[in-house]
Amino acid sequence: MAGVAWSRSWRRRGAASLSSLLLVLVCLFAGAAAAQTGAGAQSQRPITPEQSKALGEMLELMQQSDKLRDEGKLDAALEALTRALAAGERAFGESHFSVALSLDKLGMIQMMRGDLDAS
């Protein structure tokens, strides 16, 4: 029985770490792709230093929220994700992948808290 609980816990942490890593890779790939396509590409521009800083802040807050979630501190995890979402919206706007990932994680925490309407 303990092995099943450990396995589920490992999968949750693995999925959370994977989503955070995916956020970084997608943003870096988008920046590299934009650099290769040249200045004429409006939809894919390299990220600015400010966006890079915001991305680092988001990643740190998402990792913090994952840890808090694993510890059962769902209110604190929700607060960290709300701050990550705000940083992403300021840096990238509402329609960026990192913002969508933050919203997804927020919804998951709200579901865990039993707040289905907010999720």
N, C-alpha and C positions, 0 to 999 in steps of 0.2 A: 504494500500500500504506500509506503514511504517513497518507493521508487517511482510510482505513478505521479505523486505530488511533485517530486523533484523534476521529473520529465516535463510536466506542464509548466512549472516555474521556469525551467531552462528555455522552453519554447517561447514563453512570453518575453523573457529578456532578450532572447535571440531575435525575435521579430522586432522588438523595439530598437535594438542596436542596428539591425538591418535597415529599418526605415530611416534612422538617423544617417547612416552611411549612404543610403540611397539619395537622401537630400543633398549631401555634399557632392556626390558624384554627378548628379543631374545638373547641379548649378555649375560645377567645373566644366562638364561636357558642353553645356550651353555656351559658356564663355569661350571655350576653345573653338567650337563650331562657328561662332560668330566671328572670331578673329580670322578664321580661314575663308569665310565667305566675303569678307571685305566690308567697307563702310556702307555699302548700298543696302544691306539687310537691316530693315527697320525692326523686325520682330525679334531678332537675336543679336543683341549687343553684348560685348564683354562686360562683366560686372565691374562696377566702380569700386574703389577702395572702401567707400562708405557701405556699399552693398556687401562687400566681403566681410567687413566688420560686423554688420547686422547678421549675416549668415553664421558667423562664428558664435555670436550671442544666442541666436536661435538654437543652434546645435547644442550649446552648453545648457540652455534652459530645457530643451527636450530631454537631454540625458538626465538632468536633475529631476524632471517630472517622472521619467521612467523609474528612477531609483525611489522616489517618494511613493509612486504607485505600488511598487513591489513591497514597500514597507507598510502599505495600507493607509498612507496619509493622502487620501484622495483630494481633500480640500487644498492642501499645499501643492499637490500635483496640478490641480486645475489652475491655480494661481500662476504657477510657472509657465504653463502652456498659454495662458491668456497673455502673459508678457511676451512670449515667443511670437504669438500671432500678431501682436501690436508691432513688434520690431519688423516682422516680415512685411506687413502691410505698409509701414512707413518706407521701407527700403525698396520694395518691389511692386507695390500695388496689390489690388485684390485678386488678380488672376494669375498669380505666379504659383508654380508647383510647391514651393516651400510653404506658402500660405495655405494651400489645399491640404498639405500634410499636417500642418498645425491644426486645422479645422477637424481633420479626421481624428487626430489624437484627442482633441477636446471632446468630440462626440463620444469616443470610447470611454473616457473618464466619466463623462456625465452619465452614460449608461451604467457604468459600474456603481455610481452613486445612487442609481435608481431614478434619475431625473430624465425620463424618456422624452418629455416634451422639449427640453433644452437640447437633447442630443439630436 
